[in-house]
Amino acid sequence: MEKQKIAVLGAGSWGTGLAQVINDNGHEARLWSYNPEQVNEINTKHTNSAYLGNQKFAENIKAYSDLSEALNGVDGVLFVVPTKAIREVAKQVNEVIDHKVYVMHASKGLEQGTHKRISEILEEEIPQELRSDIIVVSGPSHAEEVAVRDLTLITAASNSENDAKYVQRLLSNNYFRIYTNNDVVGVETAGALKNIIAVGAGALHGLGYGDNAKAAIITRGLAEITRLGVALGADPLTYIGLSGVGDLIVTGTSPHSRNWRAGNALGKGEKLKDIESNMGMVIEGVSTTKAAYELANSLNIEMPITEVIYNVLYNDANLREAIENVMTREFRSENEYSI
């Protein structure tokens, strides 16, 4: 693959980690951030201390605060901004881009109000003549581990096999491996909804529950994620792949996950507003819980774990009582689709 120029929009931990992968593969990685101080740090100290501590990055990974400059002459644009910022940043990209590019995203969430997936937002805001089919980059991947080049396997999903293979070639190397997939709905819903379950898994840990409870919430969480995704048109097999159970395991079991850490703090009795203030990073699971709860209700899809977490986050429900209510629900068969 000849050298590519890729603008990575969003210089958080995941955006920075992906920029390093792109650079390691011999391509030009341009990191864009709205924060001039962060841009200056990346360009002068080659660190991103707010997100990745003292980890050093290659000097030729350049950061930009001017979007037009970052997008000038690029082959691809990779969105890694929080879900709430996707639409606005996409509008800005549409205003300044002057040639057709590959459009990728590695963000995970659902838009508030519309409940739309990120690829749907990008399709709406960036005209077809300026972009490829949207390519979703998702899977079990802590940015902190990618930054130190730990072994990582994730998925590139697109309606276009050729566009998915472009990302596969762009990002794959000896520590970072990409598998292609054509189930955009499945990959995106899995990536978004697993953050809800990770909040719940963290809460169980914070309350002092053991491994049995953690295994239960991950397994039953996967069941309700799959129910909603299939109702939206996803392939159920996607949820037993990297972007499904793989991402759910890594996010629902590790302190690296800000969603798990938020849940753990809730379980220990901290208030949500304090947790969000102390985190310093977006907790996607909090907003996704609201969107998924509303979407499930509109489709009459039963998601008991999501409902519990929603009531804890938004209705100040007692966490222990909410767990007890789930445990004493009407008996069901494990294989019953409406569990």
C-alpha positions as a Python dict, from the first residue, in 0.01 Angstrom:
ca = {
    (1, 'M'): (0, 0, 0),
    (2, 'E'): (146, 336, -97),
    (3, 'K'): (187, 600, 171),
    (4, 'Q'): (-143, 749, 284),
    (5, 'K'): (-222, 1079, 454),
    (6, 'I'): (-480, 1031, 727),
    (7, 'A'): (-644, 1300, 938),
    (8, 'V'): (-740, 1161, 1279),
    (9, 'L'): (-1008, 1387, 1422),
    (10, 'G'): (-995, 1371, 1799),
    (11, 'A'): (-672, 1358, 1997),
    (12, 'G'): (-797, 1162, 2295),
    (13, 'S'): (-639, 835, 2401),
    (14, 'W'): (-793, 627, 2120),
    (15, 'G'): (-728, 884, 1849),
    (16, 'T'): (-367, 912, 1958),
    (17, 'G'): (-326, 535, 1972),
    (18, 'L'): (-464, 495, 1620),
    (19, 'A'): (-240, 775, 1494),
    (20, 'Q'): (56, 579, 1624),
    (21, 'V'): (-61, 265, 1442),
    (22, 'I'): (-96, 465, 1119),
    (23, 'N'): (251, 614, 1167),
    (24, 'D'): (407, 277, 1250),
    (25, 'N'): (274, 150, 918),
    (26, 'G'): (464, 416, 725),
    (27, 'H'): (173, 652, 664),
    (28, 'E'): (132, 1019, 760),
    (29, 'A'): (-88, 1063, 1068),
    (30, 'R'): (-232, 1408, 1135),
    (31, 'L'): (-400, 1453, 1473),
    (32, 'W'): (-664, 1726, 1496),
    (33, 'S'): (-777, 1872, 1828),
    (34, 'Y'): (-985, 2176, 1923),
    (35, 'N'): (-746, 2230, 2217),
    (36, 'P'): (-442, 2445, 2120),
    (37, 'E'): (-254, 2353, 2438),
    (38, 'Q'): (-290, 1983, 2361),
    (39, 'V'): (-176, 2042, 2003),
    (40, 'N'): (130, 2227, 2129),
    (41, 'E'): (218, 1947, 2373),
    (42, 'I'): (193, 1678, 2107),
    (43, 'N'): (408, 1878, 1864),
    (44, 'T'): (675, 1989, 2112),
    (45, 'K'): (691, 1719, 2380),
    (46, 'H'): (544, 1433, 2174),
    (47, 'T'): (324, 1330, 2465),
    (48, 'N'): (-49, 1348, 2534),
    (49, 'S'): (-32, 1356, 2912),
    (50, 'A'): (-402, 1422, 2981),
    (51, 'Y'): (-487, 1088, 2823),
    (52, 'L'): (-177, 869, 2803),
    (53, 'G'): (58, 995, 3073),
    (54, 'N'): (425, 1011, 2985),
    (55, 'Q'): (400, 780, 2682),
    (56, 'K'): (621, 918, 2405),
    (57, 'F'): (504, 926, 2044),
    (58, 'A'): (692, 961, 1718),
    (59, 'E'): (799, 1314, 1634),
    (60, 'N'): (649, 1292, 1286),
    (61, 'I'): (296, 1254, 1425),
    (62, 'K'): (182, 1614, 1386),
    (63, 'A'): (-112, 1776, 1561),
    (64, 'Y'): (-330, 2053, 1419),
    (65, 'S'): (-586, 2291, 1560),
    (66, 'D'): (-682, 2418, 1213),
    (67, 'L'): (-917, 2166, 1053),
    (68, 'S'): (-858, 2294, 700),
    (69, 'E'): (-485, 2244, 741),
    (70, 'A'): (-533, 1896, 886),
    (71, 'L'): (-755, 1792, 594),
    (72, 'N'): (-545, 1942, 316),
    (73, 'G'): (-464, 1672, 63),
    (74, 'V'): (-555, 1377, 287),
    (75, 'D'): (-655, 1035, 158),
    (76, 'G'): (-871, 948, 457),
    (77, 'V'): (-1049, 1101, 755),
    (78, 'L'): (-1084, 902, 1077),
    (79, 'F'): (-1339, 1037, 1327),
    (80, 'V'): (-1251, 960, 1689),
    (81, 'V'): (-1439, 1240, 1865),
    (82, 'P'): (-1711, 1177, 2127),
    (83, 'T'): (-2050, 1083, 1987),
    (84, 'K'): (-2205, 1414, 2093),
    (85, 'A'): (-1952, 1599, 1874),
    (86, 'I'): (-1974, 1378, 1563),
    (87, 'R'): (-2244, 1572, 1380),
    (88, 'E'): (-2087, 1915, 1437),
    (89, 'V'): (-1738, 1800, 1337),
    (90, 'A'): (-1881, 1626, 1030),
    (91, 'K'): (-2051, 1952, 929),
    (92, 'Q'): (-1716, 2129, 960),
    (93, 'V'): (-1543, 1861, 752),
    (94, 'N'): (-1807, 1901, 481),
    (95, 'E'): (-1743, 2276, 473),
    (96, 'V'): (-1368, 2247, 411),
    (97, 'I'): (-1300, 1918, 233),
    (98, 'D'): (-1255, 1968, -142),
    (99, 'H'): (-1191, 1614, -267),
    (100, 'K'): (-1317, 1259, -214),
    (101, 'V'): (-1174, 1074, 86),
    (102, 'Y'): (-1214, 753, 277),
    (103, 'V'): (-1435, 827, 579),
    (104, 'M'): (-1379, 608, 884),
    (105, 'H'): (-1487, 631, 1245),
    (106, 'A'): (-1376, 466, 1567),
    (107, 'S'): (-1626, 628, 1805),
    (108, 'K'): (-1889, 429, 1993),
    (109, 'G'): (-2232, 560, 2082),
    (110, 'L'): (-2581, 662, 1975),
    (111, 'E'): (-2688, 1020, 1910),
    (112, 'Q'): (-2914, 1171, 2173),
    (113, 'G'): (-3267, 1241, 2057),
    (114, 'T'): (-3238, 1078, 1715),
    (115, 'H'): (-3086, 750, 1846),
    (116, 'K'): (-2890, 732, 1521),
    (117, 'R'): (-2571, 536, 1473),
    (118, 'I'): (-2254, 729, 1394),
    (119, 'S'): (-2234, 606, 1035),
    (120, 'E'): (-2585, 738, 977),
    (121, 'I'): (-2481, 1081, 1103),
    (122, 'L'): (-2174, 1085, 880),
    (123, 'E'): (-2378, 979, 579),
    (124, 'E'): (-2620, 1265, 643),
    (125, 'E'): (-2355, 1533, 689),
    (126, 'I'): (-2092, 1439, 428),
    (127, 'P'): (-2223, 1405, 70),
    (128, 'Q'): (-2164, 1077, -113),
    (129, 'E'): (-1951, 1250, -378),
    (130, 'L'): (-1698, 1349, -110),
    (131, 'R'): (-1658, 1016, 63),
    (132, 'S'): (-1633, 640, 47),
    (133, 'D'): (-1891, 422, 215),
    (134, 'I'): (-1847, 474, 589),
    (135, 'I'): (-1602, 232, 751),
    (136, 'V'): (-1652, 147, 1121),
    (137, 'V'): (-1341, 60, 1323),
    (138, 'S'): (-1443, -125, 1638),
    (139, 'G'): (-1346, -409, 1870),
    (140, 'P'): (-1169, -498, 2195),
    (141, 'S'): (-905, -229, 2222),
    (142, 'H'): (-785, -31, 2521),
    (143, 'A'): (-598, 271, 2388),
    (144, 'E'): (-348, 239, 2673),
    (145, 'E'): (-246, -104, 2545),
    (146, 'V'): (-240, -6, 2178),
    (147, 'A'): (-12, 284, 2275),
    (148, 'V'): (248, 36, 2405),
    (149, 'R'): (192, -189, 2100),
    (150, 'D'): (19, -473, 2282),
    (151, 'L'): (-146, -736, 2061),
    (152, 'T'): (-486, -613, 1943),
    (153, 'L'): (-745, -756, 1700),
    (154, 'I'): (-1043, -549, 1586),
    (155, 'T'): (-1294, -514, 1303),
    (156, 'A'): (-1340, -282, 1005),
    (157, 'A'): (-1703, -289, 890),
    (158, 'S'): (-1847, -132, 577),
    (159, 'N'): (-2119, -191, 321),
    (160, 'S'): (-1833, -183, 70),
    (161, 'E'): (-1592, -476, 94),
    (162, 'N'): (-1324, -275, -86),
    (163, 'D'): (-1353, 13, 160),
    (164, 'A'): (-1328, -225, 456),
    (165, 'K'): (-1020, -384, 299),
    (166, 'Y'): (-865, -38, 262),
    (167, 'V'): (-874, 3, 640),
    (168, 'Q'): (-751, -353, 685),
    (169, 'R'): (-441, -272, 479),
    (170, 'L'): (-400, 72, 635),
    (171, 'L'): (-399, -40, 998),
    (172, 'S'): (-280, -401, 1009),
    (173, 'N'): (73, -483, 1128),
    (174, 'N'): (250, -728, 1358),
    (175, 'Y'): (69, -609, 1673),
    (176, 'F'): (-255, -468, 1531),
    (177, 'R'): (-473, -695, 1316),
    (178, 'I'): (-794, -600, 1134),
    (179, 'Y'): (-1074, -834, 1025),
    (180, 'T'): (-1334, -711, 775),
    (181, 'N'): (-1710, -732, 823),
    (182, 'N'): (-2011, -614, 620),
    (183, 'D'): (-2253, -582, 915),
    (184, 'V'): (-2229, -210, 991),
    (185, 'V'): (-2544, -212, 1206),
    (186, 'G'): (-2419, -501, 1417),
    (187, 'V'): (-2069, -367, 1467),
    (188, 'E'): (-2190, -18, 1558),
    (189, 'T'): (-2464, -129, 1796),
    (190, 'A'): (-2230, -374, 1966),
    (191, 'G'): (-1968, -104, 2016),
    (192, 'A'): (-2218, 145, 2152),
    (193, 'L'): (-2428, -76, 2375),
    (194, 'K'): (-2144, -266, 2541),
    (195, 'N'): (-2058, 58, 2724),
    (196, 'I'): (-2389, 34, 2910),
    (197, 'I'): (-2310, -318, 3029),
    (198, 'A'): (-1960, -208, 3128),
    (199, 'V'): (-2111, 54, 3360),
    (200, 'G'): (-2321, -220, 3516),
    (201, 'A'): (-2027, -458, 3550),
    (202, 'G'): (-1824, -188, 3720),
    (203, 'A'): (-2113, -116, 3956),
    (204, 'L'): (-2130, -481, 4060),
    (205, 'H'): (-1758, -472, 4138),
    (206, 'G'): (-1798, -152, 4335),
    (207, 'L'): (-2073, -312, 4540),
    (208, 'G'): (-1845, -605, 4621),
    (209, 'Y'): (-2001, -877, 4409),
    (210, 'G'): (-1774, -1150, 4272),
    (211, 'D'): (-1690, -1318, 3944),
    (212, 'N'): (-2022, -1503, 3919),
    (213, 'A'): (-2211, -1174, 3904),
    (214, 'K'): (-1968, -1025, 3653),
    (215, 'A'): (-2002, -1326, 3422),
    (216, 'A'): (-2380, -1304, 3453),
    (217, 'I'): (-2409, -939, 3357),
    (218, 'I'): (-2173, -978, 3062),
    (219, 'T'): (-2362, -1283, 2931),
    (220, 'R'): (-2713, -1148, 2985),
    (221, 'G'): (-2598, -807, 2869),
    (222, 'L'): (-2486, -961, 2540),
    (223, 'A'): (-2831, -1118, 2504),
    (224, 'E'): (-3013, -787, 2528),
    (225, 'I'): (-2759, -605, 2310),
    (226, 'T'): (-2821, -871, 2046),
    (227, 'R'): (-3199, -839, 2078),
    (228, 'L'): (-3192, -468, 2006),
    (229, 'G'): (-2934, -498, 1729),
    (230, 'V'): (-3122, -773, 1547),
    (231, 'A'): (-3440, -563, 1567),
    (232, 'L'): (-3245, -290, 1384),
    (233, 'G'): (-3133, -532, 1113),
    (234, 'A'): (-2803, -668, 1245),
    (235, 'D'): (-2669, -1019, 1192),
    (236, 'P'): (-2684, -1201, 1530),
    (237, 'L'): (-2351, -1371, 1457),
    (238, 'T'): (-2177, -1033, 1475),
    (239, 'Y'): (-2235, -1026, 1849),
    (240, 'I'): (-2021, -1334, 1910),
    (241, 'G'): (-1731, -1173, 1720),
    (242, 'L'): (-1461, -923, 1807),
    (243, 'S'): (-1689, -620, 1801),
    (244, 'G'): (-1948, -800, 2011),
    (245, 'V'): (-1844, -1036, 2289),
    (246, 'G'): (-1478, -939, 2242),
    (247, 'D'): (-1537, -571, 2310),
    (248, 'L'): (-1783, -649, 2587),
    (249, 'I'): (-1526, -862, 2771),
    (250, 'V'): (-1248, -606, 2749),
    (251, 'T'): (-1472, -313, 2846),
    (252, 'G'): (-1671, -494, 3111),
    (253, 'T'): (-1377, -636, 3305),
    (254, 'S'): (-1099, -379, 3306),
    (255, 'P'): (-1013, -62, 3502),
    (256, 'H'): (-875, 74, 3174),
    (257, 'S'): (-1239, 125, 3072),
    (258, 'R'): (-1377, 461, 3181),
    (259, 'N'): (-1727, 310, 3166),
    (260, 'W'): (-1624, 32, 3405),
    (261, 'R'): (-1454, 286, 3632),
    (262, 'A'): (-1767, 503, 3634),
    (263, 'G'): (-1980, 206, 3730),
    (264, 'N'): (-1732, 101, 3997),
    (265, 'A'): (-1752, 447, 4150),
    (266, 'L'): (-2132, 436, 4141),
    (267, 'G'): (-2121, 103, 4322),
    (268, 'K'): (-1906, 259, 4591),
    (269, 'G'): (-2163, 530, 4646),
    (270, 'E'): (-2021, 823, 4448),
    (271, 'K'): (-2257, 1062, 4271),
    (272, 'L'): (-2270, 1064, 3893),
    (273, 'K'): (-2194, 1436, 3860),
    (274, 'D'): (-1880, 1391, 4072),
    (275, 'I'): (-1772, 1087, 3872),
    (276, 'E'): (-1809, 1274, 3543),
    (277, 'S'): (-1621, 1572, 3681),
    (278, 'N'): (-1333, 1360, 3811),
    (279, 'M'): (-1304, 1139, 3503),
    (280, 'G'): (-1181, 1417, 3273),
    (281, 'M'): (-1297, 1215, 2971),
    (282, 'V'): (-1635, 1143, 2816),
    (283, 'I'): (-1816, 843, 2966),
    (284, 'E'): (-2003, 727, 2656),
    (285, 'G'): (-2201, 464, 2847),
    (286, 'V'): (-2392, 730, 3041),
    (287, 'S'): (-2544, 904, 2739),
    (288, 'T'): (-2576, 578, 2543),
    (289, 'T'): (-2786, 431, 2825),
    (290, 'K'): (-3045, 703, 2775),
    (291, 'A'): (-3052, 667, 2398),
    (292, 'A'): (-3071, 286, 2411),
    (293, 'Y'): (-3343, 290, 2678),
    (294, 'E'): (-3556, 524, 2469),
    (295, 'L'): (-3489, 331, 2149),
    (296, 'A'): (-3572, -5, 2310),
    (297, 'N'): (-3900, 133, 2445),
    (298, 'S'): (-3995, 269, 2103),
    (299, 'L'): (-3933, -75, 1949),
    (300, 'N'): (-4086, -268, 2242),
    (301, 'I'): (-3758, -451, 2302),
    (302, 'E'): (-3699, -582, 2653),
    (303, 'M'): (-3361, -471, 2796),
    (304, 'P'): (-3378, -521, 3174),
    (305, 'I'): (-3013, -448, 3249),
    (306, 'T'): (-3021, -129, 3044),
    (307, 'E'): (-3343, -29, 3221),
    (308, 'V'): (-3183, -77, 3563),
    (309, 'I'): (-2879, 128, 3470),
    (310, 'Y'): (-3100, 399, 3319),
    (311, 'N'): (-3302, 425, 3640),
    (312, 'V'): (-2986, 443, 3851),
    (313, 'L'): (-2827, 710, 3628),
    (314, 'Y'): (-3131, 921, 3548),
    (315, 'N'): (-3392, 850, 3816),
    (316, 'D'): (-3160, 816, 4116),
    (317, 'A'): (-3279, 459, 4180),
    (318, 'N'): (-3111, 265, 4461),
    (319, 'L'): (-2855, 38, 4298),
    (320, 'R'): (-2891, -259, 4533),
    (321, 'E'): (-3269, -249, 4515),
    (322, 'A'): (-3255, -228, 4137),
    (323, 'I'): (-3032, -536, 4121),
    (324, 'E'): (-3269, -726, 4351),
    (325, 'N'): (-3561, -636, 4124),
    (326, 'V'): (-3381, -784, 3824),
    (327, 'M'): (-3293, -1099, 4017),
    (328, 'T'): (-3656, -1155, 4119),
    (329, 'R'): (-3815, -1095, 3778),
    (330, 'E'): (-4052, -1349, 3625),
    (331, 'F'): (-3875, -1677, 3547),
    (332, 'R'): (-3772, -1728, 3184),
    (333, 'S'): (-3601, -1983, 2961),
    (334, 'E'): (-3248, -1890, 2862),
    (335, 'N'): (-3331, -1968, 2501),
    (336, 'E'): (-3647, -1760, 2499),
    (337, 'Y'): (-3595, -1476, 2253),
    (338, 'S'): (-3787, -1226, 2464),
    (339, 'I'): (-3574, -1278, 2776),
}
